[in-house]
């Protein structure tokens, strides 16, 4: 049985970021993050890692059927794509002039 960590971890990506998958079956594909699960450190990317879900007939859906749905990809298997250059970048966190934490690109040094 899988054990799930009860502590939430901060991830290097957020909902709405454009990322590139660097490992697994979807390697090399890019997409936008639609959801982030910090408990399991997984992200759901729009249109990637599709799985087939079989639905039983119910009162809400009397026909039942088969639907394609996005499954989670571990956050360590995705890398942020920088908007301007389109390159994969590592991210860091630093204090900005206002004293707030911000993410920045370790390649260009610019805030993300």
N, C-alpha and C positions, 0 to 999 in steps of 0.2 A: 504494500500500500504506500502511496506517495505521502510524504509529510509536507505540509505547507507551513512556511515560516509565518509567524504571527506578527513579526515586525515588518513595517513597510520600509522599502529602500528608495532612495532618490536615484532616479535614472538619468542618463545623459540625453534622453529624448523626451519630447512632450507630444501631446495630442496636437495635430496640425502640422508637425514637422514633415518634411520630405526626407525619406531615408532610402538607402540602398541595402539590399540583403547581401551579406558577405559570406554566408555559410548556409548549407542545407540545399534542399531541392529547388528552392526559388532563387538560388544564387545569381547575382548580376541584375536582378530586376529592381526597379525603383517604384515607390508609391508613397502615398500620404497616410500618416497614422490617424486612425479613426478612434482608437481607444487604447488606454494604457492600464494594465493591472499591476500595481506596485507590490502586491502580496506575492505574486508568482513571477514577477519581473518579465512579463510577457506583453507584447504589443500586437495590436491587430492592424494590419495594413490593408488599405482599400484595394480589392481585386487580387490579392495574393494569398497563397496557401489555402486554396479552396478545398473544403471537405464536403462529402455528400452526407446529408442528414435525412434519415427516413422518418416521416411523421405518420403516426397512427391517426386514423379518422377520429374526429371529436365533434362536439357540438359546434365549436367555433369553425372548424375546418372539416366538413363532413366527407370530403373526398380523400383527405390524407395526401400522400404523395412524397416525392423526393425533391429536396431543395439543396442548392449549393450555397455554402456559407463560409465566411473567412474564419480561419482558426488562428490561434496565437502563435507568434514567433518569439523566441527568447530575445530579450533586449541586447544580449551580447552578440547576437548574430546580425545586428543591423548597425549601420553607420550613417551619421547625419550627412546630408548633401548640402553644401553651402550654396545659397541662392544665386550669388553673382557669377561665380566661376563654374558651378556645377560639379566641383570636385568633392570627394569624400574628405571629411575633416574630423579630427579629434576635437573634443570640447573640453574646456576647463571652466572653473568658476572663480570669479574674482570680485572684489568690491569696486563699484564704480564711484564716481565723484560724489554722488548723493549718499553713499554709505550702504547701498543696496547690493545684494549679490546679483551678478549677471553671468550668463553663459558667454563664452567667447571662443572663437576659432583658434586653435593652437597653431594652425598653418599661417593665417594672415594676421592674427592678433585682434581682429575686429569683433565687436559685440554681435551676438546673434539675436 
